[in-house]
Amino acid sequence: MSIPVLDPIVGYIDEPVDPGLDLYDEIERLKQEKNALLLAHYYQEPAIQDVADYVGDSLGLSRQAAETDADIILFAGVHFMAETAKILSPEKKVLLPDLNAGCSLADACPADEFAAFKAQYPDHVVISYINCSAATKAQSDIICTSSNAEHIVDQIPEDQPIIFAPDKNLGAYLIKKTGREMVLWDGVCIVHQLFSEQKLVRLKTRYPDAPVLAHPECEENLLKHADYIGSTSGIRRFAVTEPYDTFIIATEEGILHQMQKDSPEKTFIPAPPEGGCACSQCPHMRLNTLEKLYLCLVHEEPEILLDEEIRIQALRPIDRMMEMSVAVL
């Protein structure tokens, strides 16, 4: 039997999978056999969420990656998330089912361009959203997630100027919430950028009692219609604890799977994007499939590898984030 070779252009192990296989059982068997932990972001397809050992947002996934005693971390997410797991657990083998599962925010903030941008503001502390590459993290002072960003900004001395990258929408939201002026990198999430304000207003007219729950990566013109703004985990908690029957959700629609499991008696309506596309699904996240997860575990490829100097430099701002966000759920 020939050993498959990972084609770097394809980005994943490309071989046929027997359609008669029960992939749920096979993935569970391989996880046990190889002492592997499967982490999945809320934005993964429901089938992947259901086979994962832990489903969460970036902060929760980071904590799981740091604390696991597994030999292998299989990351059902995107490239920067798997890199973060490798930064935190260099002794582990970290796998990503498809190397092409990138992120518009990370891709829009190349490390060399960010270095030139940062050099214009030598007295600024750099807070970088976790949605960036390891090389960009390495140039940062503190990493944040949407769960802890406001908490972290509030801990920076008022006389200390701040650069915030790479999400300008999250940065603008933090400026409004904290009253702090910040220099923003010009990056956006392609999913959260494309929600339609006009269609959302129409939807609110149709469901006047349904609160709008929005992620802070959305643009300000959408956030002004939100009844709650928060991270994916925050949105999920709000829907569980608040006494409404119907909710409008302005983030990647993968989270609706966990929300429906939490509250099967409630109704969750995804906020509509512009046009007729399925733009509320992240095309990068959706590159992962059960078949790719299975093949990734079988062959333990593709593996995430990092330059050790970059890894150590990127670890410092992540460790600082963990220290500063101990109280954040």
C-alpha positions as CSV (number, residue, x, y, z in Angstrom):
1,M,0.0,0.0,0.0
2,S,1.5,3.3,-1.0
3,I,1.9,6.1,1.6
4,P,0.0,9.2,0.5
5,V,2.1,12.3,0.1
6,L,0.7,15.6,1.2
7,D,0.5,18.0,-1.7
8,P,1.2,21.5,-0.3
9,I,-0.9,23.0,-3.1
10,V,-3.9,20.8,-2.2
11,G,-3.3,21.3,1.5
12,Y,-4.8,18.0,2.7
13,I,-4.5,14.3,2.4
14,D,-6.3,13.6,-0.9
15,E,-7.4,10.0,-1.1
16,P,-10.7,8.2,-1.3
17,V,-12.6,7.3,1.8
18,D,-14.8,4.2,1.8
19,P,-18.4,5.6,1.8
20,G,-19.5,2.6,4.0
21,L,-17.3,3.7,6.9
22,D,-19.0,5.1,10.0
23,L,-16.8,8.1,10.2
24,Y,-18.0,9.0,13.7
25,D,-17.0,5.6,15.0
26,E,-13.7,5.6,13.1
27,I,-12.7,9.1,14.4
28,E,-13.6,8.1,18.0
29,R,-11.6,4.9,17.6
30,L,-8.5,6.8,16.3
31,K,-8.8,9.4,19.0
32,Q,-8.6,6.7,21.6
33,E,-5.9,4.8,19.9
34,K,-3.7,7.8,19.4
35,N,-4.5,9.8,22.5
36,A,-5.8,12.6,20.4
37,L,-7.9,15.5,21.4
38,L,-10.3,17.0,18.8
39,L,-11.0,20.7,19.3
40,A,-13.7,22.4,17.2
41,H,-14.7,26.0,16.8
42,Y,-18.3,27.0,16.9
43,Y,-18.1,27.9,13.2
44,Q,-17.5,24.3,12.1
45,E,-20.3,22.3,10.5
46,P,-22.6,20.5,12.9
47,A,-21.3,17.0,12.1
48,I,-17.8,18.0,13.2
49,Q,-19.0,19.8,16.3
50,D,-20.8,16.5,17.3
51,V,-17.7,14.4,17.1
52,A,-15.4,16.9,18.9
53,D,-14.2,16.6,22.5
54,Y,-14.5,20.3,23.0
55,V,-16.5,23.0,21.1
56,G,-15.8,26.6,21.9
57,D,-14.6,30.1,21.0
58,S,-11.0,31.1,20.6
59,L,-10.3,31.8,24.3
60,G,-11.9,28.5,25.3
61,L,-10.0,26.6,22.6
62,S,-6.7,28.2,23.7
63,R,-7.2,27.1,27.2
64,Q,-8.0,23.6,26.2
65,A,-4.9,23.4,24.0
66,A,-2.7,24.7,26.9
67,E,-4.1,22.2,29.5
68,T,-4.5,19.0,27.5
69,D,-2.4,15.9,28.2
70,A,-3.2,14.4,24.8
71,D,-0.3,13.5,22.5
72,I,-2.1,14.8,19.4
73,I,-4.3,17.9,19.1
74,L,-6.5,17.8,16.0
75,F,-7.8,21.2,15.4
76,A,-11.1,21.6,13.5
77,G,-10.8,25.3,12.8
78,V,-8.5,27.5,10.8
79,H,-4.8,27.9,10.5
80,F,-4.1,30.6,13.2
81,M,-6.0,28.5,15.7
82,A,-3.9,25.4,15.1
83,E,-0.8,27.6,15.2
84,T,-1.9,28.9,18.6
85,A,-2.3,25.4,19.9
86,K,1.3,24.6,18.7
87,I,2.6,27.8,20.4
88,L,1.0,26.7,23.7
89,S,1.9,23.0,23.4
90,P,5.2,22.6,21.4
91,E,5.7,19.1,22.6
92,K,2.3,18.0,21.1
93,K,1.7,17.0,17.5
94,V,-0.8,19.6,16.2
95,L,-2.8,18.6,13.1
96,L,-5.0,20.7,10.9
97,P,-7.3,18.8,8.4
98,D,-6.7,21.3,5.6
99,L,-3.8,23.8,5.5
100,N,-5.9,26.1,3.2
101,A,-8.3,26.8,6.1
102,G,-7.1,30.3,6.6
103,C,-8.7,33.5,7.9
104,S,-9.4,36.8,6.1
105,L,-8.2,38.8,9.2
106,A,-4.9,36.8,9.5
107,D,-4.3,36.9,5.8
108,A,-4.9,40.7,5.6
109,C,-2.2,41.3,8.2
110,P,1.1,40.0,6.8
111,A,3.9,40.1,9.4
112,D,6.3,42.2,7.3
113,E,3.6,44.9,6.6
114,F,2.6,44.9,10.2
115,A,6.2,45.4,11.3
116,A,6.4,48.5,9.1
117,F,3.1,49.8,10.4
118,K,4.1,49.2,14.0
119,A,7.4,51.1,13.5
120,Q,5.4,54.3,12.9
121,Y,4.2,54.2,16.5
122,P,7.2,53.1,18.6
123,D,5.6,54.3,21.9
124,H,2.4,52.2,21.4
125,V,1.6,48.9,23.1
126,V,0.4,46.4,20.6
127,I,-2.8,44.4,21.3
128,S,-3.5,41.9,18.6
129,Y,-6.7,40.0,18.2
130,I,-6.0,36.2,18.2
131,N,-7.1,36.0,14.6
132,C,-3.6,36.6,13.3
133,S,-0.6,34.6,12.3
134,A,2.1,33.4,14.7
135,A,4.5,35.8,13.1
136,T,2.2,38.7,13.8
137,K,1.6,37.5,17.3
138,A,5.3,37.5,17.8
139,Q,5.3,41.3,17.2
140,S,2.6,41.9,19.7
141,D,2.6,42.8,23.4
142,I,-0.7,41.2,24.3
143,I,-3.1,38.9,22.4
144,C,-6.9,39.2,23.0
145,T,-10.0,37.4,21.9
146,S,-13.5,38.8,21.5
147,S,-14.3,37.4,25.0
148,N,-11.6,39.3,26.8
149,A,-10.7,42.3,24.6
150,E,-12.6,44.9,26.6
151,H,-11.2,43.5,29.9
152,I,-7.7,43.7,28.6
153,V,-7.9,47.2,27.2
154,D,-9.3,48.4,30.5
155,Q,-6.1,47.2,32.2
156,I,-3.8,49.3,30.0
157,P,-2.8,52.6,31.8
158,E,-4.7,55.5,30.4
159,D,-1.6,57.4,29.3
160,Q,-0.3,54.4,27.3
161,P,-1.2,54.6,23.6
162,I,-2.4,51.5,21.9
163,I,-2.2,49.8,18.5
164,F,-5.1,47.4,17.9
165,A,-4.9,44.8,15.0
166,P,-6.0,43.3,12.8
167,D,-9.8,43.8,13.1
168,K,-10.9,47.4,12.7
169,N,-14.5,46.6,13.5
170,L,-13.7,45.0,16.8
171,G,-11.2,47.9,17.4
172,A,-13.9,50.5,16.7
173,Y,-16.3,48.7,19.1
174,L,-13.6,48.7,21.8
175,I,-13.0,52.4,21.3
176,K,-16.7,53.1,21.8
177,K,-16.9,50.8,24.9
178,T,-13.8,51.8,26.7
179,G,-13.4,55.5,25.6
180,R,-9.8,54.7,24.6
181,E,-8.3,56.1,21.4
182,M,-6.5,53.4,19.5
183,V,-4.6,53.2,16.2
184,L,-6.4,50.5,14.1
185,W,-5.1,48.1,11.5
186,D,-7.4,48.0,8.5
187,G,-8.7,44.4,8.5
188,V,-12.1,42.8,8.5
189,C,-13.7,39.4,8.8
190,I,-15.3,38.6,5.4
191,V,-18.3,36.9,7.1
192,H,-19.2,39.6,9.6
193,Q,-18.6,42.4,7.1
194,L,-21.3,41.2,4.8
195,F,-24.4,41.2,7.0
196,S,-27.1,43.5,5.5
197,E,-28.4,46.3,7.7
198,Q,-31.4,46.8,5.5
199,K,-32.4,43.1,5.6
200,L,-31.8,43.0,9.4
201,V,-34.1,45.9,9.9
202,R,-36.8,44.1,7.9
203,L,-36.3,41.0,10.0
204,K,-36.6,42.9,13.2
205,T,-39.9,44.3,11.9
206,R,-41.1,40.8,11.3
207,Y,-39.9,39.6,14.7
208,P,-40.2,42.7,16.9
209,D,-39.8,40.7,20.2
210,A,-36.7,38.9,19.1
211,P,-33.4,40.3,20.4
212,V,-30.5,40.7,18.0
213,L,-27.3,39.1,19.2
214,A,-24.2,40.3,17.3
215,H,-20.5,39.6,17.3
216,P,-18.3,42.7,17.6
217,E,-16.5,41.8,14.3
218,C,-19.7,43.2,12.6
219,E,-19.7,46.8,11.3
220,E,-21.0,49.6,13.5
221,N,-24.1,50.1,11.3
222,L,-25.2,46.6,12.2
223,L,-24.1,46.7,15.8
224,K,-26.3,49.7,16.5
225,H,-29.3,47.4,16.0
226,A,-28.0,44.8,18.4
227,D,-29.6,44.1,21.8
228,Y,-26.5,42.2,22.9
229,I,-22.9,42.3,21.5
230,G,-20.4,39.7,22.5
231,S,-18.2,36.7,21.7
232,T,-19.6,33.5,20.4
233,S,-19.6,32.1,23.9
234,G,-21.3,35.2,25.2
235,I,-24.0,35.0,22.5
236,R,-24.6,31.4,23.4
237,R,-24.9,32.2,27.2
238,F,-27.2,35.1,26.5
239,A,-29.6,32.9,24.6
240,V,-29.7,30.3,27.4
241,T,-30.2,32.7,30.2
242,E,-32.6,35.3,28.8
243,P,-36.3,34.6,28.7
244,Y,-37.0,35.1,24.9
245,D,-38.5,32.5,22.5
246,T,-36.8,33.8,19.3
247,F,-33.4,35.3,18.6
248,I,-31.7,36.9,15.6
249,I,-28.0,35.9,15.4
250,A,-25.5,38.0,13.6
251,T,-22.4,35.8,13.5
252,E,-21.3,32.7,11.6
253,E,-24.3,30.4,11.5
254,G,-22.3,27.3,12.8
255,I,-23.0,28.5,16.3
256,L,-26.7,27.9,15.8
257,H,-26.1,24.2,16.2
258,Q,-24.9,24.5,19.8
259,M,-27.6,27.1,20.6
260,Q,-30.3,24.8,19.4
261,K,-28.9,21.9,21.4
262,D,-28.8,24.2,24.5
263,S,-32.4,25.4,24.0
264,P,-34.4,23.1,21.6
265,E,-37.6,24.9,22.5
266,K,-36.3,28.3,21.2
267,T,-36.0,29.6,17.6
268,F,-32.7,31.0,16.2
269,I,-32.7,33.0,13.0
270,P,-29.4,33.8,11.2
271,A,-29.0,37.5,10.3
272,P,-29.2,37.8,6.5
273,P,-26.1,38.7,4.4
274,E,-26.1,40.9,1.3
275,G,-27.2,39.2,-1.9
276,G,-28.4,35.7,-2.0
277,C,-25.2,34.0,-1.0
278,A,-24.4,31.8,2.0
279,C,-22.1,34.5,3.2
280,S,-22.9,33.8,6.9
281,Q,-20.8,30.6,6.5
282,C,-17.1,31.0,6.7
283,P,-15.6,29.5,3.6
284,H,-12.3,28.8,5.4
285,M,-13.9,27.0,8.3
286,R,-16.1,24.9,6.0
287,L,-13.0,23.5,4.2
288,N,-12.9,21.0,7.1
289,T,-15.0,17.8,6.6
290,L,-15.4,14.6,8.5
291,E,-13.5,12.8,5.7
292,K,-10.5,15.2,6.1
293,L,-10.6,14.8,9.9
294,Y,-10.5,11.0,9.5
295,L,-7.6,11.0,7.0
296,C,-5.8,13.5,9.1
297,L,-5.9,11.2,12.1
298,V,-5.0,8.1,10.1
299,H,-1.9,9.7,8.6
300,E,-1.2,12.4,11.2
301,E,-0.9,14.9,8.5
302,P,-1.0,17.9,7.8
303,E,1.1,18.8,10.8
304,I,1.6,22.4,12.0
305,L,5.3,23.2,12.5
306,L,6.7,26.5,13.7
307,D,10.1,28.2,13.8
308,E,11.1,27.9,17.5
309,E,12.2,31.6,17.8
310,I,8.8,32.7,16.4
311,R,7.0,30.4,18.7
312,I,8.7,31.7,21.8
313,Q,8.1,35.3,20.8
314,A,4.5,34.6,20.1
315,L,4.0,32.7,23.4
316,R,4.8,35.8,25.5
317,P,1.8,37.9,24.4
318,I,-0.5,34.9,24.7
319,D,0.8,34.1,28.2
320,R,0.1,37.8,29.1
321,M,-3.4,37.4,27.7
322,M,-4.0,34.4,29.9
323,E,-2.7,36.2,33.0
324,M,-4.9,39.3,32.3
325,S,-8.0,37.3,31.5
326,V,-8.1,34.9,34.5
327,A,-11.5,36.2,35.6
328,V,-13.1,36.1,32.1
329,L,-15.3,33.1,31.4
